[in-house]
Amino acid sequence: MRLPADTVIPDDKITKYLLVRRARGDKSVWLESAGYSLEEPEQLTADLRAQLLSLDAQPAGTDNFGDYFETSGPLRGPSGKSLRARAIWMTEHLSGETRLITLLPDKSQ
């Protein structure tokens, strides 16, 4: 199944989580290796929308908040390097809105 084209990719998820160094669960170094940075966060947003949101989504569970989905594939960064990535998305039960929850390295391959 395809997720909606108007899926929300929150700016805060990009600028205050994914591209920021963290003591635990850091993804910034991994993303930096493909050329992503806080100086141009809109590049990561655009690439997530074009490269991962556009893939077929697989159901990944349900909880009290919503239905979760996963897309997995290459994320080609501004440097030209491709990362194997998994994006987790959720369609909220109350609002019906679909949004990015997190981005992870895909270690399955």
Residue frames as a rotation matrix with the C-alpha (Angstrom) as fourth column:
MET 1
0.572 0.820 0.000 0.00
0.820 -0.572 0.000 0.00
0.000 0.000 -1.000 0.00
ARG 2
-0.370 -0.648 0.665 1.07
0.598 -0.714 -0.363 3.59
0.711 0.263 0.652 -0.55
LEU 3
-0.272 0.216 -0.938 0.96
0.846 -0.410 -0.340 6.19
-0.458 -0.886 -0.071 2.18
PRO 4
0.738 0.670 0.083 -0.78
0.631 -0.642 -0.435 9.53
-0.238 0.374 -0.896 1.49
ALA 5
0.088 -0.697 0.711 1.20
0.763 -0.412 -0.498 12.15
0.640 0.587 0.496 -0.44
ASP 6
0.297 0.090 0.951 0.31
-0.280 -0.944 0.177 14.71
0.913 -0.319 -0.255 2.23
THR 7
0.587 -0.186 -0.788 1.96
0.708 0.590 0.388 12.67
0.393 -0.786 0.477 4.99
VAL 8
0.911 -0.209 0.354 3.47
-0.333 -0.881 0.336 14.99
0.242 -0.424 -0.873 7.60
ILE 9
0.225 -0.908 -0.354 7.23
0.795 0.381 -0.471 15.04
0.563 -0.176 0.808 8.10
PRO 10
0.921 0.269 -0.283 7.57
0.389 -0.691 0.609 17.29
-0.032 -0.671 -0.741 11.17
ASP 11
0.526 -0.744 0.411 10.33
-0.224 -0.588 -0.777 19.90
0.820 0.317 -0.476 11.02
ASP 12
0.409 -0.343 0.846 11.14
-0.913 -0.146 0.382 19.20
-0.008 -0.928 -0.372 14.68
LYS 13
0.879 -0.086 0.470 11.69
0.025 0.991 0.134 15.52
-0.477 -0.106 0.873 13.89
ILE 14
0.680 -0.644 0.349 14.38
0.537 0.114 -0.836 16.56
0.499 0.756 0.424 11.40
THR 15
0.199 -0.631 0.750 15.98
-0.111 -0.775 -0.622 19.53
0.974 0.040 -0.224 13.19
LYS 16
0.136 -0.124 0.983 15.68
-0.952 -0.290 0.095 18.50
0.273 -0.949 -0.158 16.83
TYR 17
0.626 0.109 0.773 16.06
-0.444 0.864 0.238 14.75
-0.641 -0.492 0.589 16.58
LEU 18
0.894 -0.197 0.402 17.42
0.397 0.765 -0.507 13.15
-0.208 0.613 0.762 13.40
LEU 19
0.517 -0.713 0.474 20.14
0.375 -0.309 -0.874 15.71
0.769 0.630 0.108 12.58
VAL 20
0.461 -0.325 0.825 21.20
-0.763 -0.620 0.182 16.42
0.452 -0.714 -0.534 16.18
ARG 21
-0.437 -0.691 -0.575 23.90
-0.172 0.692 -0.701 14.44
0.883 -0.207 -0.422 17.98
ARG 22
0.560 0.672 0.485 22.44
-0.697 0.066 0.714 12.47
0.447 -0.738 0.506 20.85
ALA 23
-0.332 -0.686 0.648 23.99
-0.925 0.371 -0.082 10.38
-0.184 -0.626 -0.757 23.61
ARG 24
-0.552 0.245 0.797 21.57
0.076 0.967 -0.245 7.53
-0.830 -0.074 -0.553 22.83
GLY 25
0.249 0.741 0.624 19.96
0.674 0.331 -0.661 6.60
-0.696 0.585 -0.417 19.55
ASP 26
-0.068 -0.354 -0.933 22.06
-0.330 -0.875 0.355 9.03
-0.942 0.332 -0.058 17.51
LYS 27
0.466 0.245 0.850 21.29
0.692 0.497 -0.523 9.03
-0.551 0.832 0.063 13.79
SER 28
0.850 -0.083 -0.521 23.03
-0.246 -0.936 -0.252 12.28
-0.466 0.342 -0.816 12.89
VAL 29
-0.177 -0.984 -0.025 26.44
-0.562 0.080 0.823 10.71
-0.808 0.160 -0.567 12.18
TRP 30
-0.341 0.170 0.925 24.83
0.564 0.824 0.057 8.08
-0.752 0.541 -0.376 9.93
LEU 31
0.696 0.679 0.233 22.88
0.616 -0.397 -0.681 10.76
-0.369 0.617 -0.695 8.04
GLU 32
0.586 -0.575 -0.572 25.92
-0.459 -0.816 0.350 13.05
-0.668 0.057 -0.742 7.91
SER 33
-0.342 -0.768 0.541 27.82
0.032 0.566 0.824 10.27
-0.939 0.299 -0.169 6.10
ALA 34
-0.110 0.385 0.917 25.43
0.958 0.285 -0.005 10.78
-0.264 0.878 -0.400 3.15
GLY 35
-0.738 -0.345 0.579 25.74
0.542 -0.815 0.206 14.57
0.401 0.466 0.789 3.25
TYR 36
0.359 0.915 0.183 22.74
0.526 -0.361 0.770 15.58
0.771 -0.180 -0.611 5.40
SER 37
-0.725 -0.621 -0.298 23.20
0.613 -0.386 -0.689 18.43
0.313 -0.683 0.660 7.86
LEU 38
-0.013 0.685 -0.729 21.37
0.841 -0.386 -0.378 20.92
-0.540 -0.618 -0.571 10.07
GLU 39
-0.684 -0.299 -0.665 22.43
-0.034 -0.898 0.439 23.66
-0.729 0.323 0.604 7.63
GLU 40
-0.627 0.499 -0.598 20.02
-0.744 -0.158 0.649 22.24
0.230 0.852 0.470 5.02
PRO 41
-0.710 0.359 0.606 17.38
-0.216 0.707 -0.673 20.20
-0.670 -0.609 -0.425 6.87
GLU 42
0.269 0.877 -0.398 14.90
-0.690 -0.112 -0.715 20.64
-0.672 0.467 0.575 4.02
GLN 43
-0.272 -0.439 -0.856 17.07
-0.906 0.417 0.074 18.32
0.325 0.796 -0.511 1.89
LEU 44
-0.991 -0.068 0.114 16.42
-0.110 0.898 -0.426 15.40
-0.073 -0.435 -0.898 4.24
THR 45
-0.271 0.962 0.027 12.69
-0.223 -0.035 -0.974 16.21
-0.937 -0.270 0.224 4.32
ALA 46
0.247 0.344 -0.906 12.52
-0.927 -0.189 -0.324 16.33
-0.283 0.920 0.272 0.52
ASP 47
-0.551 -0.547 -0.630 14.50
-0.713 0.701 0.015 13.11
0.433 0.458 -0.776 0.15
LEU 48
-0.865 0.330 0.378 12.36
-0.060 0.680 -0.731 11.26
-0.498 -0.655 -0.568 2.70
ARG 49
0.087 0.963 -0.254 9.25
-0.435 -0.193 -0.880 12.34
-0.896 0.187 0.402 0.84
ALA 50
0.310 0.009 -0.951 10.61
-0.950 -0.028 -0.311 11.48
-0.029 1.000 0.000 -2.62
GLN 51
-0.385 -0.668 -0.637 12.58
-0.713 0.653 -0.255 8.34
0.586 0.356 -0.727 -1.83
LEU 52
-0.997 -0.046 -0.068 10.99
0.008 0.770 -0.638 6.56
0.082 -0.636 -0.767 1.16
LEU 53
-0.425 0.905 -0.020 7.41
-0.391 -0.203 -0.898 7.83
-0.817 -0.374 0.440 1.39
SER 54
0.022 0.423 -0.906 6.89
-0.995 -0.082 -0.063 6.84
-0.101 0.902 0.419 -2.24
LEU 55
-0.821 -0.390 -0.417 7.69
-0.437 0.899 0.018 3.15
0.368 0.197 -0.909 -1.54
ASP 56
0.154 0.845 -0.512 5.15
-0.078 0.527 0.846 0.45
0.985 -0.090 0.147 -0.74
ALA 57
-0.356 -0.186 0.916 4.42
-0.877 -0.272 -0.397 0.52
0.323 -0.944 -0.067 2.99
GLN 58
-0.382 0.175 -0.907 4.15
0.191 0.976 0.108 -2.63
0.904 -0.132 -0.406 5.07
PRO 59
0.686 0.644 0.338 1.92
-0.254 -0.223 0.941 -2.81
0.682 -0.732 0.010 8.18
ALA 60
-0.392 -0.901 -0.184 4.07
0.011 0.195 -0.981 -2.66
0.920 -0.386 -0.067 11.33
GLY 61
-0.678 0.181 -0.713 1.53
0.718 0.370 -0.589 -2.86
0.157 -0.911 -0.380 14.14
THR 62
0.043 0.766 0.642 -1.23
0.102 -0.642 0.760 -0.98
0.994 0.033 -0.106 15.89
ASP 63
-0.756 -0.144 -0.638 -1.59
0.636 0.070 -0.769 0.58
0.155 -0.987 0.039 19.32
ASN 64
0.028 0.831 -0.556 -3.97
0.851 -0.312 -0.423 2.96
-0.525 -0.461 -0.715 21.08
PHE 65
-0.161 -0.187 -0.969 -2.60
-0.062 -0.978 0.199 5.89
-0.985 0.092 0.146 19.07
GLY 66
0.361 0.289 -0.886 -2.66
-0.843 -0.306 -0.443 4.56
-0.399 0.907 0.133 15.54
ASP 67
0.907 -0.076 0.415 -1.61
0.252 0.887 -0.388 2.15
-0.339 0.456 0.823 12.82
TYR 68
0.203 -0.934 -0.295 2.11
-0.469 -0.357 0.807 1.89
-0.859 -0.025 -0.511 12.09
PHE 69
0.987 0.021 0.157 3.73
0.133 0.432 -0.892 1.29
-0.086 0.902 0.424 8.72
GLU 70
0.175 -0.982 -0.069 7.27
0.021 -0.066 0.998 0.78
-0.984 -0.176 0.009 7.51
THR 71
0.986 -0.102 -0.135 8.99
-0.136 -0.006 -0.991 1.64
0.100 0.995 -0.020 4.27
SER 72
0.404 -0.888 0.220 12.47
0.042 0.258 0.965 0.38
-0.914 -0.380 0.141 3.57
GLY 73
0.789 -0.191 0.584 14.91
0.613 0.174 -0.771 1.18
0.045 0.966 0.254 0.81
PRO 74
-0.274 -0.958 0.083 17.87
0.956 -0.281 -0.087 3.25
0.107 0.056 0.993 -0.28
LEU 75
0.845 0.359 -0.396 18.09
0.411 -0.910 0.053 6.89
-0.342 -0.208 -0.917 0.80
ARG 76
0.084 -0.824 0.561 20.49
0.952 -0.101 -0.290 8.66
0.296 0.558 0.775 -1.56
GLY 77
0.416 0.012 -0.909 21.95
0.642 -0.712 0.284 11.72
-0.644 -0.702 -0.304 0.14
PRO 78
0.938 -0.021 -0.347 23.32
-0.195 -0.859 -0.473 14.97
-0.288 0.511 -0.810 -1.25
SER 79
0.026 -1.000 -0.009 26.84
-0.696 -0.024 0.717 13.49
-0.717 -0.012 -0.697 -1.30
GLY 80
0.028 0.056 -0.998 25.65
-0.906 0.423 -0.001 10.74
0.422 0.904 0.063 -3.65
LYS 81
-0.933 -0.356 -0.056 26.06
-0.285 0.824 -0.490 8.03
0.220 -0.441 -0.870 -1.01
SER 82
0.059 0.969 -0.240 23.08
-0.467 0.240 0.851 5.73
0.882 0.062 0.467 -0.48
LEU 83
-0.765 -0.154 0.626 22.04
-0.641 0.271 -0.718 4.60
-0.059 -0.950 -0.306 2.98
ARG 84
-0.529 0.659 -0.535 19.87
0.331 0.740 0.585 1.55
0.781 0.133 -0.610 3.62
ALA 85
-0.902 0.219 0.373 17.02
-0.418 -0.658 -0.627 3.09
0.108 -0.721 0.684 5.60
ARG 86
-0.453 0.839 -0.302 13.77
0.800 0.532 0.279 2.14
0.394 -0.115 -0.912 7.32
ALA 87
-0.822 0.303 0.483 11.16
-0.390 -0.917 -0.089 4.80
0.416 -0.261 0.871 7.94
ILE 88
-0.647 0.663 -0.377 8.38
0.762 0.545 -0.350 4.25
-0.027 -0.514 -0.857 10.47
TRP 89
-0.787 0.504 0.357 5.12
-0.286 -0.809 0.513 6.09
0.547 0.301 0.781 9.85
MET 90
-0.778 0.597 -0.198 1.89
0.526 0.446 -0.724 6.24
-0.344 -0.667 -0.661 11.82
THR 91
-0.499 0.760 0.418 -1.69
0.034 -0.464 0.885 7.01
0.866 0.456 0.206 10.83
GLU 92
-0.971 0.103 0.215 -3.30
-0.233 -0.228 -0.945 8.46
-0.049 -0.968 0.245 13.95
HIS 93
-0.596 0.802 -0.046 -6.66
0.801 0.597 0.037 7.01
0.057 -0.014 -0.998 14.95
LEU 94
-0.053 0.647 -0.760 -8.14
0.630 -0.569 -0.528 10.32
-0.775 -0.507 -0.378 16.14
SER 95
-0.007 -0.012 -1.000 -7.07
-0.383 -0.924 0.014 12.69
-0.924 0.383 0.002 13.36
GLY 96
0.827 0.240 0.508 -6.49
0.304 0.570 -0.763 10.26
-0.473 0.786 0.399 10.49
GLU 97
0.731 -0.620 -0.283 -3.23
-0.681 -0.649 -0.338 12.11
0.026 0.440 -0.897 9.84
THR 98
0.820 -0.572 -0.040 -0.19
0.563 0.817 -0.125 10.11
0.104 0.079 0.991 8.73
ARG 99
0.794 -0.579 0.186 3.22
-0.596 -0.801 0.051 11.25
0.120 -0.151 -0.981 9.99
LEU 100
0.139 -0.861 -0.489 6.86
-0.091 0.480 -0.872 10.21
0.986 0.166 -0.012 10.19
ILE 101
0.991 0.129 -0.016 7.73
-0.008 0.178 0.984 8.63
0.130 -0.976 0.177 13.52
THR 102
0.410 -0.911 0.046 11.41
-0.377 -0.123 0.918 7.82
-0.831 -0.393 -0.394 13.01
LEU 103
0.744 -0.355 -0.565 14.13
-0.523 0.216 -0.824 6.87
0.415 0.910 -0.025 10.56
LEU 104
0.571 -0.518 0.636 16.51
-0.394 0.507 0.767 3.99
-0.720 -0.688 0.086 11.21
PRO 105
-0.434 -0.720 -0.541 19.42
-0.892 0.259 0.371 2.27
-0.127 0.643 -0.755 9.51
ASP 106
0.747 0.644 -0.166 18.14
-0.665 0.734 -0.141 -0.88
0.031 0.215 0.976 7.81
LYS 107
-0.261 -0.901 0.347 20.38
-0.920 0.341 0.194 -3.63
-0.293 -0.268 -0.918 9.10
SER 108
0.491 0.570 0.659 18.37
-0.372 0.821 -0.434 -6.44
-0.788 -0.032 0.615 7.56
GLN 109
0.982 -0.157 0.101 20.64
0.159 0.421 -0.893 -6.68
0.097 0.894 0.438 4.50
